[in-house]
Amino acid sequence: MKPAGGPGPAASEGVGRTGRAGRRRWPVLRTLCATPRLFIAAALALAVGLLLPSAVTTHLATRFLIAFNADSGLCVLLAAVMMQRS
C-alpha cells in the first residue's frame, strides 16, 4: 500500500509532465532555454575576458572586472529590450 501523497507511477517510470517517457531534458539545457539572456551575457563576458589584449591590462583582477562590466551591461541591455517588446 502506497502512502498518501507519495509519487505516483509516472514518477517511477521516468515519465515527465508532458506524459512522454524518455524525453526529459538535462537540467543545464532546461536552464539555458529558460534564461537565454543570462547565457548570452556570460558567453560575452568569457569572450571579453579571454580575448582582451594584454596591452590593455596586465592584472587578472582588472581583466575580470572589465569582463564583469561587459556581462552586467549586456544583461541590463537585454532585459531592457525584453521589457520594451512586452
C-alpha positions as CSV (number, residue, x, y, z in Angstrom):
1,M,0.0,0.0,0.0
2,K,1.4,3.4,-1.0
3,P,1.5,6.3,1.5
4,A,-0.9,9.1,0.7
5,G,0.6,12.0,-1.3
6,G,3.5,9.9,-2.5
7,P,4.8,9.8,-6.1
8,G,2.5,8.1,-8.5
9,P,3.5,5.6,-11.1
10,A,4.6,8.3,-13.5
11,A,7.5,9.4,-11.3
12,S,8.9,5.9,-11.0
13,E,8.6,5.2,-14.8
14,G,10.5,8.3,-15.9
15,V,7.6,10.0,-17.5
16,G,7.7,13.8,-17.4
17,R,5.0,16.3,-17.1
18,T,4.1,16.0,-20.8
19,G,3.5,12.3,-20.4
20,R,6.2,11.3,-22.8
21,A,8.7,8.7,-21.5
22,G,12.4,9.3,-22.1
23,R,12.0,12.9,-23.3
24,R,13.3,14.7,-20.2
25,R,15.9,17.4,-20.9
26,W,19.1,17.8,-18.9
27,P,18.9,20.4,-16.2
28,V,21.5,22.6,-17.8
29,L,19.7,22.6,-21.1
30,R,16.4,23.4,-19.3
31,T,18.1,26.3,-17.6
32,L,19.6,27.5,-20.8
33,C,16.2,27.5,-22.5
34,A,14.6,29.4,-19.6
35,T,17.3,32.1,-19.3
36,P,18.9,32.6,-22.7
37,R,19.8,36.3,-22.0
38,L,21.9,35.3,-19.0
39,F,23.9,32.7,-21.0
40,I,24.4,35.1,-23.9
41,A,25.8,37.7,-21.5
42,A,28.0,35.1,-19.8
43,A,29.4,34.0,-23.1
44,L,30.2,37.6,-24.0
45,A,32.0,38.1,-20.6
46,L,34.0,34.9,-21.2
47,A,35.0,36.0,-24.7
48,V,35.9,39.5,-23.5
49,G,38.0,38.1,-20.6
50,L,39.8,35.7,-22.9
51,L,40.3,37.9,-25.9
52,L,41.2,41.1,-24.1
53,P,44.7,42.1,-25.3
54,S,47.4,42.0,-22.7
55,A,48.4,45.6,-23.7
56,V,45.1,46.8,-22.1
57,T,45.6,45.2,-18.8
58,T,48.3,43.0,-17.2
59,H,46.4,42.2,-14.0
60,L,44.0,39.3,-13.8
61,A,41.6,41.3,-11.5
62,T,41.3,44.1,-13.9
63,R,40.7,41.7,-16.7
64,F,37.9,40.1,-14.6
65,L,36.3,43.4,-13.8
66,I,36.2,44.5,-17.5
67,A,34.6,41.2,-18.4
68,F,32.1,41.5,-15.5
69,N,31.2,45.1,-16.6
70,A,30.6,43.8,-20.1
71,D,28.5,41.0,-18.7
72,S,26.3,43.2,-16.5
73,G,25.9,45.9,-19.1
74,L,24.7,43.3,-21.7
75,C,22.3,41.8,-19.1
76,V,20.8,45.2,-18.5
77,L,20.5,45.9,-22.2
78,L,18.9,42.5,-23.0
79,A,16.4,42.9,-20.1
80,A,15.5,46.4,-21.4
81,V,14.9,45.0,-24.9
82,M,12.7,42.3,-23.4
83,M,10.7,44.8,-21.4
84,Q,10.3,47.0,-24.5
85,R,8.9,44.1,-26.5
86,S,6.4,43.1,-24.0
